[in-house]
Amino acid sequence: MKLQVKNLDNEAVGEIELDDAVFGVRVRADILARMVNWQLAKRRAGTHKTKGISEIQGTTKKPWKQKGSGRARQGSLRSPQFRGGAVIFGPVVRSHAFDLQKKVRRLALKTALSAKQAEGKLVVLYAATLAEGKTKALGQRLAKLGWESVLIIGGSTLDENFARAARNLPKVDVLPQQGANVYDILRRDTLVLTREAVQQLEARLK
């Protein structure tokens, strides 16, 4: 399929042929959901922790004698039924990451790219470069293009001025091609790829 190539001044500067094997895949919500869950689980810190009975500070003395008090038998004031006692089956420090096959991850990225293309929210940019790293100037250009919530994916290296100018713009993300991922693609309304990014993604995902 062919797509128009634009520049930052919203002018058409040519066309590009998109590979159907990367940008024309059938959209599967289940694959996208699996990939997003995998990404979010992998980035969780997993540092939650509650104290077990062996970690509670306090006496090890038996609170009262076993028989004759009329109360229920107790062996420790650190037991969970007492105030300040242990937590039963509480969270422990662990990794929330789980395995997802490489072929599923590749398919999910192709599906996310194809979904944006199918919705008409994929734009190919001639180049993501600026003469000066000014946030105001870039913000005005993006407003002219109608991009409010946008992910811009450049080549293997980003233009320093462009990355600096986009840093303080809300709902504007800039990533190199190797950082392209399903979660960031789906969380922004418009996906913008440079010509270089298109070529590199096609070579990587074919």
C-alpha positions in Angstrom: 0.0 0.0 0.0 1.1 3.6 -0.6 1.1 6.4 1.9 1.8 10.1 1.5 5.0 11.4 3.0 4.7 14.8 4.8 7.2 17.2 6.4 6.8 19.2 9.6 5.2 22.1 7.6 2.3 19.8 6.7 3.4 19.7 3.0 3.3 16.5 0.9 6.8 15.7 -0.3 6.3 12.3 -1.9 5.0 8.8 -1.4 6.2 5.6 0.3 5.3 2.0 -0.3 4.4 0.1 2.9 4.9 -3.6 3.2 1.7 -5.5 3.7 3.5 -8.1 5.8 4.2 -5.4 8.4 1.5 -2.8 8.0 -1.3 -4.9 6.6 -1.7 -7.7 9.2 -5.1 -8.7 10.5 -5.8 -6.8 13.7 -6.2 -9.1 16.7 -7.2 -7.6 20.0 -6.2 -10.7 21.9 -2.6 -10.5 20.7 -2.4 -6.8 21.6 -3.9 -7.5 25.1 -1.4 -10.2 25.8 1.5 -8.0 24.7 0.4 -5.0 26.8 -0.1 -7.2 29.9 3.4 -8.6 29.4 4.9 -5.2 29.1 3.1 -3.8 32.2 3.9 -6.9 34.3 7.5 -6.8 33.3 8.0 -3.2 34.4 6.4 -3.7 37.9 8.9 -3.2 40.7 7.6 -6.1 42.8 9.0 -4.5 46.0 5.7 -5.0 48.0 6.3 -6.8 51.3 4.5 -7.6 54.5 6.1 -9.2 57.6 5.7 -12.8 58.5 5.5 -14.0 62.1 9.3 -14.6 62.2 9.9 -11.0 61.3 7.7 -9.2 63.8 9.5 -7.5 66.6 8.3 -8.6 70.0 8.4 -11.1 72.8 8.4 -14.9 72.2 6.9 -15.5 75.6 3.6 -17.3 75.8 0.9 -14.6 76.6 -0.8 -16.7 79.2 -0.9 -20.2 80.4 -2.5 -22.8 78.3 -5.4 -23.8 80.6 -7.5 -22.2 83.3 -7.8 -18.6 82.1 -11.1 -19.0 80.3 -9.6 -17.5 77.2 -8.6 -19.1 74.0 -5.2 -20.7 74.0 -2.4 -18.5 72.5 1.2 -19.1 71.7 2.5 -15.7 70.7 1.5 -12.0 70.7 3.0 -11.8 67.2 0.2 -14.0 65.7 -2.0 -12.4 63.0 -5.1 -12.1 65.2 -3.3 -9.6 67.5 -2.9 -5.9 66.7 0.7 -5.4 65.3 1.0 -9.1 64.5 2.0 -10.8 61.3 0.1 -10.8 58.0 -0.9 -14.2 56.6 -0.2 -14.8 52.9 0.8 -11.2 52.4 2.7 -10.0 49.3 6.5 -10.8 49.1 9.3 -9.3 47.0 9.0 -11.0 43.6 9.1 -10.5 39.9 5.8 -10.2 38.1 7.3 -10.9 34.7 6.2 -13.9 32.7 7.3 -15.5 29.5 5.9 -14.5 26.1 7.1 -16.2 22.9 9.3 -14.1 20.6 7.0 -14.8 17.6 4.0 -13.5 19.6 5.9 -10.3 20.5 6.8 -9.7 16.8 3.2 -10.4 15.7 1.9 -7.9 18.4 4.2 -5.1 17.1 3.1 -5.8 13.5 -0.5 -5.9 14.7 -0.2 -2.5 16.5 1.3 -0.9 13.4 -1.4 -2.4 11.2 -4.1 -1.2 13.6 -2.9 2.4 13.3 -2.7 2.1 9.5 -6.3 0.6 9.4 -7.6 3.5 11.5 -6.0 6.1 9.3 -3.8 7.3 12.2 -0.5 6.4 10.7 1.6 9.2 9.3 5.0 9.0 7.5 7.2 12.0 8.1 10.1 12.9 5.8 12.5 13.6 8.7 12.1 14.4 12.4 14.8 17.2 12.6 14.8 20.8 13.8 17.3 23.6 13.4 16.8 24.7 17.0 15.6 22.7 20.0 12.7 25.1 20.9 9.6 23.6 22.5 7.4 26.5 21.4 8.3 26.2 17.8 7.7 22.4 17.7 4.4 22.8 19.6 3.2 25.3 17.0 4.1 22.9 14.1 2.4 19.9 15.8 -0.7 22.0 16.4 -0.8 23.0 12.7 -0.6 19.3 11.8 -3.4 18.5 14.3 -1.3 16.2 16.4 -2.3 16.4 20.1 -1.6 12.9 21.3 1.3 11.5 19.2 4.1 9.0 19.2 7.0 9.9 16.9 9.4 7.1 16.0 12.6 8.1 14.3 15.5 6.1 13.0 18.2 4.4 15.0 19.4 7.8 16.3 17.2 10.8 17.2 17.9 14.3 16.2 19.1 16.0 19.4 17.2 19.3 18.8 14.0 17.5 18.0 14.2 15.3 21.1 14.9 18.3 23.3 12.1 20.3 21.8 9.6 17.5 22.3 10.7 16.7 25.9 8.3 19.2 27.6 5.3 18.7 25.3 2.4 16.9 27.0 1.2 13.7 25.2 4.1 13.8 22.8 6.6 10.9 22.9 9.7 10.5 20.8 11.4 7.1 20.5 14.2 5.6 18.3 13.2 2.7 16.0 14.6 0.1 18.3 12.4 1.4 21.2 9.1 0.9 19.2 6.7 -1.0 21.4 3.0 -2.0 21.5 2.1 -0.2 24.7 3.4 3.2 23.6 1.9 2.9 20.1 -1.6 2.2 21.5 -1.5 4.8 24.3 -1.1 7.7 21.8 -3.8 8.6 19.3 -1.5 9.2 16.3 1.6 7.2 15.2 4.2 9.1 13.2 7.1 7.2 11.6 10.0 8.8 9.7 11.0 7.3 6.4 14.1 5.8 8.0 11.9 4.2 10.8 9.6 2.6 8.2 12.6 1.0 6.4 14.2 -0.2 9.6 10.9 -1.6 11.0 10.2 -3.5 7.8 13.7 -5.0 7.8 13.3 -5.9 11.4 9.8 -7.5 11.3 9.7 -9.2 7.9 
